[in-house]
Amino acid sequence: ECFNGLIEQSFQGSNGLIEISIFNDCSTDDTLNICKQWSNRFIEKGFLWVLSSNETGENIGPGHARNKAVAQSSGEYICIHDCDDISHKDRILEQIKAARIHPGALIGTRFSRTPKDSTKRYNDWYNSLTPDQLELQQYRELTLVQPTWFMTRRTFDLVGGYAIGPDEEFKSDHSDANRFGLCEDLKFFYKYLDETETSYTSGKLNRRLVMVPKILLTYRYVPGSMSSQTPRKVLLRLRVRAFERRVLSKWTTFTIWGVGRDGKDFYNMLRPEFKEKVKEFLDIDEKKIKNGYHNTSVKKTYNVRHFSEATPPIVICVALTRVETALKANINTLKLTEGVDYYHFT
């Protein structure tokens, strides 16, 4: 299915060439033979074909394998593609159009899932994102999912490829996920945003996150995959650190909306200098408002006020997908601007 989707691509460049670059990372199934069987079909249709394998006998992990595949390729543009996903026939055509308009951007697309109803809540949120929300809601989840990524080689090199190896803050975790490098897609995403921050805020880069508003990929959900094994606290730490760098470092004080699990986890993951900037908490629960919030780690009790008394800036740690209609209505009553007065974090 993967190869069928690629060999039927409608894109025809000035030289008519698409290059397929595959790095086989010690697969134990029939992957290598399948690749060899398909090589002539691609070459006969005018594709360039590069195939290499890890000969060490030990997996090096998905991030390292992607780095190898990019390094052995020669194209001006890079389209990330996992072997279990299916590109629709106009994917490369549509993404290269977008990349020519926004040459420094990371380009994604909308996607459909297989099996059909897998991760429905995330899919619905992702596929409804507006161009501005790709930036504004980057701390909630990946607003451009990795299997849809398309970029120039220059952009890939600017980031330095995928980070590999164990995460230093989680050395005690000996799982395969940590041994190979946790959250390589999220690390790449945030490193790209860090590297382009000056160009973006100065206006030199008009848009750096661009989604082609069409479903151009069938994204396969695989229960038990390495990404599904990533500990929640690791994802949270990466998101909080990025938020500290790019948002909280510019604020003198701020308020946290939500004294539930998400709000507490966000607070506890903050580094000490950012905990000191927390002014108070907000909620709608009368009991929480009455009792306040006592954090035992810093031995401090915070006032909890009703959201209607909020003063910006605010970090909203209430999951939109759980109470979306009510939360949006509450935010609208305050007449606040997303990205200026508040950010969604969960």
VEXNUDO-127152 format. One record per residue (C-alpha): residue number from 0; residue in one letter; x, y, z. Coordinates in nm, 4 decimals, decimal comma, padded with zeros to 6 digits. Layout:
REM VEXNUDO-127152
<pt NUM; 'a'; <X; Y; Z>>;
...
END
This chain:
REM VEXNUDO-127152
<pt 0; 'e'; <00,0000; 00,0000; 00,0000>>;
<pt 1; 'c'; <00,2827; 00,2369; 00,0843>>;
<pt 2; 'f'; <00,4675; 00,1736; -00,2428>>;
<pt 3; 'n'; <00,1472; 00,1797; -00,4467>>;
<pt 4; 'g'; <00,0711; 00,5245; -00,3115>>;
<pt 5; 'l'; <00,4176; 00,6524; -00,3982>>;
<pt 6; 'i'; <00,4493; 00,5026; -00,7450>>;
<pt 7; 'e'; <00,1158; 00,6596; -00,8465>>;
<pt 8; 'q'; <00,2133; 01,0157; -00,7455>>;
<pt 9; 's'; <00,0865; 01,2750; -00,9923>>;
<pt 10; 'f'; <00,3793; 01,5148; -00,9489>>;
<pt 11; 'q'; <00,5977; 01,5736; -01,2524>>;
<pt 12; 'g'; <00,8865; 01,8114; -01,1972>>;
<pt 13; 's'; <01,1035; 01,9804; -01,4580>>;
<pt 14; 'n'; <01,3173; 01,6678; -01,4643>>;
<pt 15; 'g'; <01,0297; 01,4341; -01,3804>>;
<pt 16; 'l'; <01,2191; 01,2732; -01,0931>>;
<pt 17; 'i'; <01,1124; 01,1609; -00,7478>>;
<pt 18; 'e'; <01,3754; 00,9856; -00,5408>>;
<pt 19; 'i'; <01,2819; 00,7018; -00,3045>>;
<pt 20; 's'; <01,5415; 00,6753; -00,0253>>;
<pt 21; 'i'; <01,5013; 00,3799; 00,2115>>;
<pt 22; 'f'; <01,7100; 00,2829; 00,5126>>;
<pt 23; 'n'; <01,6287; -00,0655; 00,6403>>;
<pt 24; 'd'; <01,6930; -00,0692; 01,0152>>;
<pt 25; 'c'; <01,7404; -00,4411; 01,0886>>;
<pt 26; 's'; <01,3844; -00,5391; 00,9987>>;
<pt 27; 't'; <01,3023; -00,8978; 01,0939>>;
<pt 28; 'd'; <01,0165; -00,9452; 00,8487>>;
<pt 29; 'd'; <01,0233; -00,9543; 00,4673>>;
<pt 30; 't'; <01,0778; -00,5776; 00,4286>>;
<pt 31; 'l'; <01,4129; -00,5982; 00,2527>>;
<pt 32; 'n'; <01,2922; -00,8488; -00,0070>>;
<pt 33; 'i'; <00,9774; -00,6452; -00,0719>>;
<pt 34; 'c'; <01,1907; -00,3348; -00,1291>>;
<pt 35; 'k'; <01,4140; -00,5191; -00,3742>>;
<pt 36; 'q'; <01,1110; -00,6530; -00,5609>>;
<pt 37; 'w'; <00,9719; -00,3032; -00,6026>>;
<pt 38; 's'; <01,2981; -00,1355; -00,7054>>;
<pt 39; 'n'; <01,2706; -00,2188; -01,0771>>;
<pt 40; 'r'; <00,9093; -00,0996; -01,0922>>;
<pt 41; 'f'; <01,0084; 00,2399; -00,9544>>;
<pt 42; 'i'; <01,3149; 00,2701; -01,1764>>;
<pt 43; 'e'; <01,1141; 00,1764; -01,4869>>;
<pt 44; 'k'; <00,8714; 00,4607; -01,4093>>;
<pt 45; 'g'; <01,1549; 00,7135; -01,3876>>;
<pt 46; 'f'; <01,2075; 00,7246; -01,0121>>;
<pt 47; 'l'; <01,5497; 00,7389; -00,8527>>;
<pt 48; 'w'; <01,5980; 00,4579; -00,6013>>;
<pt 49; 'v'; <01,8372; 00,4364; -00,3056>>;
<pt 50; 'l'; <01,8274; 00,1455; -00,0611>>;
<pt 51; 's'; <02,0701; 00,0690; 00,2201>>;
<pt 52; 's'; <02,0593; -00,1358; 00,5389>>;
<pt 53; 'n'; <02,1900; -00,1337; 00,8905>>;
<pt 54; 'e'; <02,4390; -00,4210; 00,8917>>;
<pt 55; 't'; <02,5186; -00,4102; 01,2661>>;
<pt 56; 'g'; <02,2335; -00,6403; 01,3649>>;
<pt 57; 'e'; <02,1050; -00,3915; 01,6239>>;
<pt 58; 'n'; <01,8332; -00,1325; 01,5659>>;
<pt 59; 'i'; <01,9455; 00,2297; 01,5749>>;
<pt 60; 'g'; <01,5953; 00,3737; 01,6133>>;
<pt 61; 'p'; <01,3557; 00,5696; 01,3910>>;
<pt 62; 'g'; <01,5207; 00,9117; 01,4246>>;
<pt 63; 'h'; <01,8661; 00,7817; 01,3365>>;
<pt 64; 'a'; <01,7230; 00,5758; 01,0485>>;
<pt 65; 'r'; <01,5505; 00,8828; 00,9025>>;
<pt 66; 'n'; <01,8765; 01,0769; 00,9285>>;
<pt 67; 'k'; <02,0479; 00,7996; 00,7322>>;
<pt 68; 'a'; <01,7772; 00,7991; 00,4638>>;
<pt 69; 'v'; <01,8044; 01,1767; 00,4218>>;
<pt 70; 'a'; <02,1856; 01,1691; 00,4165>>;
<pt 71; 'q'; <02,1962; 00,9167; 00,1306>>;
<pt 72; 's'; <01,9368; 01,1077; -00,0747>>;
<pt 73; 's'; <02,0038; 01,3950; -00,3154>>;
<pt 74; 'g'; <01,6772; 01,5840; -00,3641>>;
<pt 75; 'e'; <01,6099; 01,9505; -00,2946>>;
<pt 76; 'y'; <01,2921; 01,8634; -00,1031>>;
<pt 77; 'i'; <01,2369; 01,6015; 00,1666>>;
<pt 78; 'c'; <00,9079; 01,4188; 00,2159>>;
<pt 79; 'i'; <00,8933; 01,2150; 00,5377>>;
<pt 80; 'h'; <00,7158; 00,8833; 00,4874>>;
<pt 81; 'd'; <00,6643; 00,5888; 00,7211>>;
<pt 82; 'c'; <00,6374; 00,2438; 00,5693>>;
<pt 83; 'd'; <00,2896; 00,1742; 00,7080>>;
<pt 84; 'd'; <00,1236; 00,4942; 00,5808>>;
<pt 85; 'i'; <-00,0311; 00,5656; 00,2407>>;
<pt 86; 's'; <00,0233; 00,8863; 00,0427>>;
<pt 87; 'h'; <-00,2650; 00,9928; -00,1796>>;
<pt 88; 'k'; <-00,1716; 01,0553; -00,5422>>;
<pt 89; 'd'; <-00,1552; 01,4367; -00,5223>>;
<pt 90; 'r'; <00,0396; 01,4562; -00,1955>>;
<pt 91; 'i'; <00,3790; 01,5556; -00,3346>>;
<pt 92; 'l'; <00,2237; 01,7788; -00,6007>>;
<pt 93; 'e'; <00,0250; 01,9763; -00,3417>>;
<pt 94; 'q'; <00,3048; 01,9957; -00,0875>>;
<pt 95; 'i'; <00,5667; 02,1105; -00,3352>>;
<pt 96; 'k'; <00,3294; 02,3877; -00,4457>>;
<pt 97; 'a'; <00,3014; 02,4996; -00,0825>>;
<pt 98; 'a'; <00,6783; 02,4714; -00,0291>>;
<pt 99; 'r'; <00,7464; 02,6974; -00,3278>>;
<pt 100; 'i'; <00,5175; 02,9624; -00,1795>>;
<pt 101; 'h'; <00,6629; 02,9182; 00,1708>>;
<pt 102; 'p'; <01,0215; 02,7959; 00,1099>>;
<pt 103; 'g'; <01,1328; 02,8051; 00,4734>>;
<pt 104; 'a'; <00,8224; 02,6409; 00,6162>>;
<pt 105; 'l'; <00,7445; 02,2992; 00,7536>>;
<pt 106; 'i'; <00,4578; 02,1735; 00,5358>>;
<pt 107; 'g'; <00,1964; 01,9228; 00,6531>>;
<pt 108; 't'; <-00,1402; 01,7972; 00,5325>>;
<pt 109; 'r'; <-00,4640; 01,6772; 00,6792>>;
<pt 110; 'f'; <-00,4970; 01,3011; 00,7172>>;
<pt 111; 's'; <-00,7441; 01,0177; 00,7520>>;
<pt 112; 'r'; <-00,6902; 00,7298; 00,9927>>;
<pt 113; 't'; <-00,6899; 00,3574; 00,9465>>;
<pt 114; 'p'; <-00,8556; 00,1893; 01,1308>>;
<pt 115; 'k'; <-01,1169; 00,4565; 01,0663>>;
<pt 116; 'd'; <-01,2080; 00,5682; 01,4210>>;
<pt 117; 's'; <-00,8601; 00,5476; 01,5750>>;
<pt 118; 't'; <-00,7665; 00,8536; 01,7885>>;
<pt 119; 'k'; <-01,0856; 01,0268; 01,6692>>;
<pt 120; 'r'; <-01,0655; 01,3157; 01,9152>>;
<pt 121; 'y'; <-00,7128; 01,4071; 01,8077>>;
<pt 122; 'n'; <-00,7962; 01,3663; 01,4378>>;
<pt 123; 'd'; <-01,0968; 01,5966; 01,4607>>;
<pt 124; 'w'; <-00,8947; 01,8643; 01,6413>>;
<pt 125; 'y'; <-00,5974; 01,8343; 01,4047>>;
<pt 126; 'n'; <-00,7970; 01,8437; 01,0815>>;
<pt 127; 's'; <-00,9906; 02,1520; 01,1958>>;
<pt 128; 'l'; <-00,6866; 02,3677; 01,2821>>;
<pt 129; 't'; <-00,6769; 02,7104; 01,1179>>;
<pt 130; 'p'; <-00,3504; 02,8524; 00,9773>>;
<pt 131; 'd'; <-00,3084; 03,0717; 01,2878>>;
<pt 132; 'q'; <-00,3801; 02,7840; 01,5264>>;
<pt 133; 'l'; <-00,0878; 02,5868; 01,3839>>;
<pt 134; 'e'; <00,1293; 02,8381; 01,5734>>;
<pt 135; 'l'; <-00,0998; 02,9247; 01,8629>>;
<pt 136; 'q'; <-00,1767; 02,5686; 01,9733>>;
<pt 137; 'q'; <00,1670; 02,4166; 01,9216>>;
<pt 138; 'y'; <00,2035; 02,3484; 02,2961>>;
<pt 139; 'r'; <-00,1039; 02,1245; 02,3126>>;
<pt 140; 'e'; <00,0016; 01,8651; 02,0564>>;
<pt 141; 'l'; <00,1951; 01,8477; 01,7318>>;
<pt 142; 't'; <-00,0036; 02,0774; 01,5039>>;
<pt 143; 'l'; <00,1661; 01,9179; 01,2028>>;
<pt 144; 'v'; <00,1972; 01,5438; 01,2478>>;
<pt 145; 'q'; <00,5303; 01,3938; 01,1375>>;
<pt 146; 'p'; <00,4011; 01,1437; 00,8757>>;
<pt 147; 't'; <00,2764; 01,4434; 00,6729>>;
<pt 148; 'w'; <00,5982; 01,6502; 00,6892>>;
<pt 149; 'f'; <00,7514; 01,8026; 00,3766>>;
<pt 150; 'm'; <01,0370; 02,0547; 00,3756>>;
<pt 151; 't'; <01,3427; 02,1749; 00,1885>>;
<pt 152; 'r'; <01,6736; 02,0052; 00,2559>>;
<pt 153; 'r'; <01,7958; 02,3418; 00,3831>>;
<pt 154; 't'; <01,5234; 02,3365; 00,6508>>;
<pt 155; 'f'; <01,6170; 01,9818; 00,7563>>;
<pt 156; 'd'; <01,9819; 02,0829; 00,7811>>;
<pt 157; 'l'; <01,8927; 02,3972; 00,9774>>;
<pt 158; 'v'; <01,7453; 02,1755; 01,2492>>;
<pt 159; 'g'; <02,0381; 01,9349; 01,2283>>;
<pt 160; 'g'; <01,8240; 01,6298; 01,1626>>;
<pt 161; 'y'; <01,6594; 01,4176; 01,4300>>;
<pt 162; 'a'; <01,8016; 01,4061; 01,7822>>;
<pt 163; 'i'; <01,9199; 01,0536; 01,8623>>;
<pt 164; 'g'; <02,0148; 00,8605; 02,1727>>;
<pt 165; 'p'; <01,8745; 00,8523; 02,5274>>;
<pt 166; 'd'; <01,7160; 01,1576; 02,6823>>;
<pt 167; 'e'; <01,9506; 01,2927; 02,9500>>;
<pt 168; 'e'; <01,6728; 01,3733; 03,1981>>;
<pt 169; 'f'; <01,5455; 01,0153; 03,1873>>;
<pt 170; 'k'; <01,8635; 00,8066; 03,2073>>;
<pt 171; 's'; <01,6967; 00,5627; 03,4470>>;
<pt 172; 'd'; <01,4432; 00,4672; 03,1796>>;
<pt 173; 'h'; <01,5880; 00,1658; 02,9985>>;
<pt 174; 's'; <01,2967; 00,1128; 02,7591>>;
<pt 175; 'd'; <01,3531; 00,0865; 02,3845>>;
<pt 176; 'a'; <01,1747; 00,4203; 02,3473>>;
<pt 177; 'n'; <01,4395; 00,5968; 02,5587>>;
<pt 178; 'r'; <01,7344; 00,3949; 02,4244>>;
<pt 179; 'f'; <01,6523; 00,5104; 02,0715>>;
<pt 180; 'g'; <01,5651; 00,8655; 02,1727>>;
<pt 181; 'l'; <01,2269; 00,9749; 02,3002>>;
<pt 182; 'c'; <00,9865; 01,1939; 02,1005>>;
<pt 183; 'e'; <01,2197; 01,2553; 01,8082>>;
<pt 184; 'd'; <00,9360; 01,4165; 01,6126>>;
<pt 185; 'l'; <00,8439; 01,6615; 01,8907>>;
<pt 186; 'k'; <01,2108; 01,7499; 01,9470>>;
<pt 187; 'f'; <01,2575; 01,8177; 01,5750>>;
<pt 188; 'f'; <00,9373; 02,0274; 01,5678>>;
<pt 189; 'y'; <01,0405; 02,2467; 01,8608>>;
<pt 190; 'k'; <01,4018; 02,2765; 01,7439>>;
<pt 191; 'y'; <01,2728; 02,3986; 01,4076>>;
<pt 192; 'l'; <01,0541; 02,6573; 01,5817>>;
<pt 193; 'd'; <01,3476; 02,7675; 01,7983>>;
<pt 194; 'e'; <01,5756; 02,8050; 01,4965>>;
<pt 195; 't'; <01,3188; 03,0091; 01,3016>>;
<pt 196; 'e'; <01,1913; 03,2242; 01,5909>>;
<pt 197; 't'; <01,3875; 03,5377; 01,4985>>;
<pt 198; 's'; <01,2985; 03,5176; 01,1282>>;
<pt 199; 'y'; <00,9332; 03,4597; 01,2131>>;
<pt 200; 't'; <00,8903; 03,7341; 01,4729>>;
<pt 201; 's'; <01,0759; 03,9848; 01,2528>>;
<pt 202; 'g'; <00,8443; 03,9116; 00,9598>>;
<pt 203; 'k'; <01,1151; 03,7705; 00,7320>>;
<pt 204; 'l'; <00,9373; 03,4349; 00,7439>>;
<pt 205; 'n'; <00,5667; 03,4907; 00,6780>>;
<pt 206; 'r'; <00,4497; 03,1434; 00,7767>>;
<pt 207; 'r'; <00,6661; 02,8653; 00,9139>>;
<pt 208; 'l'; <00,3936; 02,6062; 00,9810>>;
<pt 209; 'v'; <00,1737; 02,5407; 00,6784>>;
<pt 210; 'm'; <-00,0960; 02,2784; 00,6367>>;
<pt 211; 'v'; <-00,2297; 02,1903; 00,2930>>;
<pt 212; 'p'; <-00,6063; 02,1880; 00,3674>>;
<pt 213; 'k'; <-00,6651; 01,8525; 00,2006>>;
<pt 214; 'i'; <-00,6511; 01,4929; 00,3225>>;
<pt 215; 'l'; <-00,3408; 01,3666; 00,1436>>;
<pt 216; 'l'; <-00,2290; 01,0817; 00,3697>>;
<pt 217; 't'; <-00,3837; 00,7750; 00,5268>>;
<pt 218; 'y'; <-00,2135; 00,7547; 00,8661>>;
<pt 219; 'r'; <-00,2105; 00,4039; 01,0134>>;
<pt 220; 'y'; <-00,2701; 00,3595; 01,3860>>;
<pt 221; 'v'; <-00,0550; 00,0791; 01,5275>>;
<pt 222; 'p'; <-00,1325; -00,0187; 01,8891>>;
<pt 223; 'g'; <00,1868; -00,0803; 02,0872>>;
<pt 224; 's'; <00,4062; 00,1299; 01,8571>>;
<pt 225; 'm'; <00,7107; 00,2995; 02,0066>>;
<pt 226; 's'; <00,5427; 00,6389; 02,0004>>;
<pt 227; 's'; <00,2525; 00,5009; 02,2061>>;
<pt 228; 'q'; <00,5026; 00,3787; 02,4681>>;
<pt 229; 't'; <00,6446; 00,7245; 02,5332>>;
<pt 230; 'p'; <00,5816; 00,8217; 02,8976>>;
<pt 231; 'r'; <00,3359; 01,1098; 02,9386>>;
<pt 232; 'k'; <00,5798; 01,2979; 03,1645>>;
<pt 233; 'v'; <00,8417; 01,3033; 02,8882>>;
<pt 234; 'l'; <00,6017; 01,4627; 02,6413>>;
<pt 235; 'l'; <00,4934; 01,7086; 02,9103>>;
<pt 236; 'r'; <00,8506; 01,8082; 02,9932>>;
<pt 237; 'l'; <00,9374; 01,8804; 02,6299>>;
<pt 238; 'r'; <00,6246; 02,0900; 02,5834>>;
<pt 239; 'v'; <00,6773; 02,2812; 02,9094>>;
<pt 240; 'r'; <01,0428; 02,3557; 02,8290>>;
<pt 241; 'a'; <00,9475; 02,4922; 02,4871>>;
<pt 242; 'f'; <00,6726; 02,7025; 02,6478>>;
<pt 243; 'e'; <00,9194; 02,8361; 02,9043>>;
<pt 244; 'r'; <01,1677; 02,9348; 02,6330>>;
<pt 245; 'r'; <00,9308; 03,1073; 02,3977>>;
<pt 246; 'v'; <00,6449; 03,2372; 02,6122>>;
<pt 247; 'l'; <00,7011; 03,2365; 02,9882>>;
<pt 248; 's'; <01,0461; 03,3960; 02,9569>>;
<pt 249; 'k'; <00,8688; 03,7075; 02,8244>>;
<pt 250; 'w'; <00,6064; 03,7261; 03,1021>>;
<pt 251; 't'; <00,6668; 03,8801; 03,4443>>;
<pt 252; 't'; <00,3770; 03,6947; 03,6101>>;
<pt 253; 'f'; <00,0960; 03,4690; 03,4876>>;
<pt 254; 't'; <-00,2114; 03,2791; 03,6029>>;
<pt 255; 'i'; <-00,2912; 02,9100; 03,5533>>;
<pt 256; 'w'; <-00,6508; 02,8248; 03,4585>>;
<pt 257; 'g'; <-00,7307; 02,4796; 03,5948>>;
<pt 258; 'v'; <-00,6637; 02,3178; 03,9340>>;
<pt 259; 'g'; <-00,7246; 01,9673; 03,8030>>;
<pt 260; 'r'; <-00,4632; 01,7147; 03,6990>>;
<pt 261; 'd'; <-00,3487; 01,9089; 03,3921>>;
<pt 262; 'g'; <-00,2974; 02,2366; 03,5763>>;
<pt 263; 'k'; <-00,1110; 02,0713; 03,8644>>;
<pt 264; 'd'; <00,1095; 01,8679; 03,6303>>;
<pt 265; 'f'; <00,1958; 02,1813; 03,4320>>;
<pt 266; 'y'; <00,2881; 02,3703; 03,7491>>;
<pt 267; 'n'; <00,4972; 02,0841; 03,8908>>;
<pt 268; 'm'; <00,6942; 02,0491; 03,5663>>;
<pt 269; 'l'; <00,7945; 02,4181; 03,5636>>;
<pt 270; 'r'; <01,1482; 02,5039; 03,6627>>;
<pt 271; 'p'; <01,1782; 02,7051; 03,9898>>;
<pt 272; 'e'; <01,2265; 03,0444; 03,8240>>;
<pt 273; 'f'; <00,8989; 03,0003; 03,6355>>;
<pt 274; 'k'; <00,7086; 02,8691; 03,9386>>;
<pt 275; 'e'; <00,7940; 03,2007; 04,1021>>;
<pt 276; 'k'; <00,6054; 03,3825; 03,8241>>;
<pt 277; 'v'; <00,2755; 03,2034; 03,9000>>;
<pt 278; 'k'; <00,0404; 03,4594; 04,0554>>;
<pt 279; 'e'; <-00,2714; 03,2484; 04,1182>>;
<pt 280; 'f'; <-00,5000; 02,9802; 03,9767>>;
<pt 281; 'l'; <-00,8460; 02,9952; 03,8179>>;
<pt 282; 'd'; <-01,1306; 02,7456; 03,8191>>;
<pt 283; 'i'; <-01,5096; 02,7136; 03,8150>>;
<pt 284; 'd'; <-01,5302; 02,4615; 04,1001>>;
<pt 285; 'e'; <-01,6546; 02,6401; 04,4129>>;
<pt 286; 'k'; <-01,4816; 02,3924; 04,6451>>;
<pt 287; 'k'; <-01,1446; 02,4498; 04,4800>>;
<pt 288; 'i'; <-01,2000; 02,8250; 04,4886>>;
<pt 289; 'k'; <-01,2785; 02,8091; 04,8612>>;
<pt 290; 'n'; <-00,9869; 02,5828; 04,9583>>;
<pt 291; 'g'; <-00,7172; 02,7285; 04,7327>>;
<pt 292; 'y'; <-00,4336; 02,5164; 04,6007>>;
<pt 293; 'h'; <-00,1522; 02,4051; 04,8309>>;
<pt 294; 'n'; <00,1594; 02,2710; 04,6612>>;
<pt 295; 't'; <00,3600; 02,0570; 04,9006>>;
<pt 296; 's'; <00,6825; 02,0630; 04,6964>>;
<pt 297; 'v'; <00,7226; 02,4401; 04,7287>>;
<pt 298; 'k'; <00,5204; 02,4637; 05,0540>>;
<pt 299; 'k'; <00,3008; 02,7374; 04,9150>>;
<pt 300; 't'; <-00,0747; 02,7932; 04,9003>>;
<pt 301; 'y'; <-00,2168; 02,9773; 04,5987>>;
<pt 302; 'n'; <-00,5437; 03,1642; 04,5780>>;
<pt 303; 'v'; <-00,7938; 03,0109; 04,3353>>;
<pt 304; 'r'; <-01,0353; 03,2625; 04,1840>>;
<pt 305; 'h'; <-01,3374; 03,2223; 03,9612>>;
<pt 306; 'f'; <-01,2399; 03,2466; 03,5941>>;
<pt 307; 's'; <-01,4578; 03,5577; 03,5555>>;
<pt 308; 'e'; <-01,2076; 03,7462; 03,7733>>;
<pt 309; 'a'; <-00,9150; 03,6508; 03,5529>>;
<pt 310; 't'; <-00,6441; 03,8958; 03,4564>>;
<pt 311; 'p'; <-00,4068; 03,8019; 03,1749>>;
<pt 312; 'p'; <-00,1713; 03,6542; 03,0843>>;
<pt 313; 'i'; <-00,3190; 03,3103; 03,1391>>;
<pt 314; 'v'; <-00,2113; 02,9529; 03,0669>>;
<pt 315; 'i'; <-00,5241; 02,7419; 03,0143>>;
<pt 316; 'c'; <-00,4707; 02,3859; 03,1380>>;
<pt 317; 'v'; <-00,8191; 02,2531; 03,0690>>;
<pt 318; 'a'; <-00,8515; 01,9982; 02,7901>>;
<pt 319; 'l'; <-01,0516; 02,1580; 02,5077>>;
<pt 320; 't'; <-01,1756; 01,8225; 02,3864>>;
<pt 321; 'r'; <-01,3458; 01,7448; 02,7174>>;
<pt 322; 'v'; <-01,5405; 02,0684; 02,7708>>;
<pt 323; 'e'; <-01,4895; 02,2493; 02,4425>>;
<pt 324; 't'; <-01,8195; 02,4360; 02,4091>>;
<pt 325; 'a'; <-01,8366; 02,5552; 02,7707>>;
<pt 326; 'l'; <-01,4686; 02,6504; 02,7859>>;
<pt 327; 'k'; <-01,4831; 02,8510; 02,4636>>;
<pt 328; 'a'; <-01,7925; 03,0318; 02,5890>>;
<pt 329; 'n'; <-01,6174; 03,1185; 02,9153>>;
<pt 330; 'i'; <-01,3101; 03,2482; 02,7311>>;
<pt 331; 'n'; <-01,5272; 03,4577; 02,4990>>;
<pt 332; 't'; <-01,6887; 03,6353; 02,7953>>;
<pt 333; 'l'; <-01,3450; 03,7670; 02,8935>>;
<pt 334; 'k'; <-01,2777; 03,9139; 02,5468>>;
<pt 335; 'l'; <-00,9198; 03,7873; 02,5430>>;
<pt 336; 't'; <-00,6892; 03,7305; 02,2454>>;
<pt 337; 'e'; <-00,5228; 03,3910; 02,2001>>;
<pt 338; 'g'; <-00,1462; 03,4186; 02,1699>>;
<pt 339; 'v'; <-00,1438; 03,7530; 02,3517>>;
<pt 340; 'd'; <-00,3601; 03,7228; 02,6607>>;
<pt 341; 'y'; <-00,3655; 03,3442; 02,6879>>;
<pt 342; 'y'; <-00,2376; 03,0155; 02,5491>>;
<pt 343; 'h'; <-00,3941; 02,6711; 02,5556>>;
<pt 344; 'f'; <-00,1538; 02,4157; 02,6970>>;
<pt 345; 't'; <-00,3755; 02,1040; 02,7113>>;
END
